[in-house]
Amino acid sequence: MAESDDLQIERIFHPYATEQMESFARKQGDGQVSFVHYTSAAAALGIFQKKRIWMRNVTAMSDFSEVQLGMSLLKEALSGNEGKGFKVLTEAVDGCAMGATTEALQILEKSRTDIRYNTYLACISEHDKEEDQHGRLSMWRAFGTTDVRVAIVFKFPYSLLRGDVFNLVISPVAYFAKAQVEAELYRIVDNIHHNLDFLNGRKGVWIRTDEFSNRFEARLADERELRALFDRRKAIRERREFNIQRARGRFDAHVANMHTDRGGHLGEIGPILELCVTPRFPARQLCPQAELQQHLDQATFDFRGSQFLGYGSQPITAYESVIIRDRLIPHLTSMFSVDVWGTCYYATQIFIEVQKTAGSSLSGIHRSAVNGLVDAFLLHAAKTLKSLGHFGSLIARLSLKSIRGMRWLYGAHAYAGVYDKIGSELDKDICFDLPETSEVFYSNPYALAARSLERIYFSCNWGDIVDSTGKIQTLVNEGFNYCNWSISQPPKP
């Protein structure tokens, strides 16, 4: 039977608690769970006589700082490392509930004093079957030796812990250090990314009905409110497409400036490689436009013996963007642009060579050059987006234009041992999107390069060189050689 939406929500947002509770239930084995409350005999007698259990204010606990420490560790996890945790969580949650992270943290901050002084707890421990006779020694030691001590065991079906049967929040305690809190935060972020379809597809949607209030009314959204919510999400997706099309339009304008003759005729420029890496949900600007160049300065690396996007280039600025022209490959028309939303766009003529083999000439798309450019573009995008502080889902869009009937050149040596092969025979252009997360992309951008090259060559009627992981890695390594990088230690973001 499919699990309930509520349980799925718990798995996403409370992974540690859900795992602990389910592990305990499996260990019990019979669908029943046993808990125990260790106390003094006098207190136990009072519980039975009055049919109630006293809960203690957290400020009166033996370690009264536990709740305060938990709040502090959460704050450090969110605000430390220049607010990386907050950015990661915001990017993830914005994919299904725009602005909910900020609103939730504002509510938490306003409730800090109330949580500290008006939270009451009762300690209930898990009780294993082998403890039926003597209980748990560590719990007996927690009480003084002067009073008679008692353990009250209660057992009930595990299913009763779900829903509103007891009208209680029953959750295992997590004794975490700072590193563990951060790890749990990133688990939640990953869970959100992996379950966006579920989170966006639930039949009931609770939304904030007063945009200027920190509270929400507990009712389902009406059609007008749902429409506003959908339109807001739609606007974010449209912004992503607008940013990509704006970059493409600027490249087309640059091509027209470079290849239009005096008669106004645009010349043939041959095949084009285009790659764009962008946040999947560009909900906010990552930096002021005046700071874009500073982030580009942090994204440099060596490329074929020179600085990538170097060659003495002078960037130009356009609305929300910094643009560098004709510096991806010397003597070829190309363009790179980055905007404040994190859209990294690369486009270039694909290097066409004339190779002489046994007295004949060959021209076509240099396979090693394409592999190397894909490697370099993705490395630069990873370094740039990491510097901009983007954390969350990404989309990589790769296009090859004007490739129908084009020959691909491959071989180990120039002017000798170079071969050619017809590529795409039917498709003039190919274009595809690949999803990725920032964590994976920043740790290894070449994994996305491998996926991209597999799509490219399969689409260009060259499936036999991408039909295994080893063959695909050979193409990635071929790109490393083109870039003059070490195969064993290529540059990292």
Secondary structure as UniProt FT lines:
FT   HELIX           5..13
FT   HELIX           15..28
FT   STRAND          32..40
FT   HELIX           41..50
FT   STRAND          56..57
FT   HELIX           58..60
FT   TURN            62..65
FT   HELIX           66..94
FT   TURN            95..96
FT   TURN            98..99
FT   HELIX           100..110
FT   HELIX           112..117
FT   STRAND          120..121
FT   STRAND          125..126
FT   HELIX           129..131
FT   TURN            132..134
FT   HELIX           137..140
FT   TURN            141..142
FT   STRAND          149..157
FT   HELIX           158..161
FT   TURN            163..164
FT   HELIX           178..194
FT   HELIX           196..200
FT   TURN            211..212
FT   HELIX           223..259
FT   TURN            262..263
FT   STRAND          272..279
FT   HELIX           289..291
FT   HELIX           292..297
FT   TURN            298..299
FT   STRAND          302..303
FT   TURN            304..305
FT   STRAND          306..307
FT   TURN            308..309
FT   TURN            311..312
FT   STRAND          316..318
FT   TURN            319..320
FT   STRAND          321..325
FT   TURN            330..331
FT   STRAND          334..339
FT   TURN            340..341
FT   STRAND          344..349
FT   STRAND          352..357
FT   TURN            358..359
FT   STRAND          360..366
FT   HELIX           367..388
FT   STRAND          393..401
FT   TURN            404..405
FT   STRAND          407..413
FT   TURN            414..415
FT   STRAND          416..422
FT   STRAND          430..437
FT   HELIX           438..443
FT   HELIX           445..459
FT   TURN            460..461
FT   HELIX           463..465
FT   HELIX           469..483
//
